[in-house]
Amino acid sequence: MQRKTAAYLFTLMLMFISGLALGMGALALSAPDTVAYTYSPPAYQQPPTPMPLPEEMYRELDARDQIIINLYERVSPSVVHIISRSRAISPFYGITNREGTGSGFIYDAEGRIITNLHVIEGADEVDVILANGEAVPARFVGADRYYDLAVLQIDTETPLVPLPLGNSDLVRVGQTVIAIGNPFGLERTLTTGTVSALNRRLETDSGALIGSAIQTDAAINPGNSGGPLLDTRGNVIGINTAINSPSGGSVGIGFAVPSNIIARVVPDLISEGRYLHPTLGVQVAELGSEITPGDNVQRGLLITAVDPKGPAAQAGIQATQITRRGFRYYFSGGDVIVAIDDQPTYSRKDMLLYIDSNFRPGDTVTLTVVRGHDTLEIPVTLGAQ
């Protein structure tokens, strides 16, 4: 009996093992085959070639380029490179030579060159490099610090072609302008841009005070100073004078002295060596910003001093009486200018720029002054600084 039971159990075990093996085989047969998978990128397809623009558009672009190209070829020979040299004494190195660079342009066929005063100021000698590479020593003719203008004289056998002065009163914001100069010593470099603003008040480090400067976004860098700012016809509408840049490089804001100022000042620099600016012969303080306003007038220019031989004194203008008590100053009486020729005048710059831009010594202006509780109209004949 025990033998039969053991045989029976052994038979059941064999049947179980055989069934398990058959099941595993079936699973193996039903499992999918493993396939090696390789990625193939799609074939590159050349994008379609864009159609050319209409021919008339190319003609317009070509015409604009030709204007600039023609202008440069005509004008650049009249733009000069100016090199100034000076000597300084150093306690460590002895006598040292310093060299500066700038630009200028030919004013007339007699060899007069226009540039900025700050380009040549302090120089012991100045050379003018012409378009043909000739270096010509220059003589000083005259200068005006107020407008940062200077005139040089050169003598050369090379024929000189002057640049014509345009009318800067006709310049408009948005107008295309071209600057030619020698930025960083790179001779006769052209940049283009537009007039971005007009009548900017510009006060430079060299002491220039310009009330009607032309602002442009044409790239202007050190070395461009003294070079011409031109319209598309090649007329000089300004002389590049300054940039507004914390880094000293072009950031799209440059300033030029208008050509109408050049036309007014340069003839005197040539004939007299200087330009006489008109003056009232007074010193003033601004009400509201420099001193406390009075009860009867809030804004204006209080006369703090009068040149006893000047035009204001001759016209009867009165100065305030100033007394000091401790650390404070007290003002008593005196005239307050509130207008010049009916133009409201509230700041020192307003007064200086209006008079200098519109009048010459010997011209007469009418001052509107407040004296106590009275308002007076006083004509003054301008003197010369």
Secondary structure, 3 states (H helix, E strand, C coil): CHHHHHHHHHHHHHHHHHHHHHHHHHHHHHCCCCCCCCCCCCCCCCCCCCCCCCHHHHHHHHHHHHHHHHHHHHHHHHEEEEEEEEEEEECCCEEEEEEEEEEEEECCCCCEEEECHHHHCCCCEEEEECCCCCEEEEEEEEEECCCCEEEEEECCCCCCCCCCECCHHHCCCCCEEEEEECHHHCCCEEEEEEEEEEEEEEECCCCCEEEEEEEECCCCCCCCCCCEEECCCCCEEEEEEEECCCCCCCCCCEEEEEHHHHHHHHHHHHHHCCCCCEECCEEEEEECCCECCCCCCCCCEEEEEECCCCHHHHHCCCCCEEEEECCEEEEECCCEEEEECCEECCCHHHHHHHHHHHCCCCCEEEEEEEECCEEEEEEEECEEC
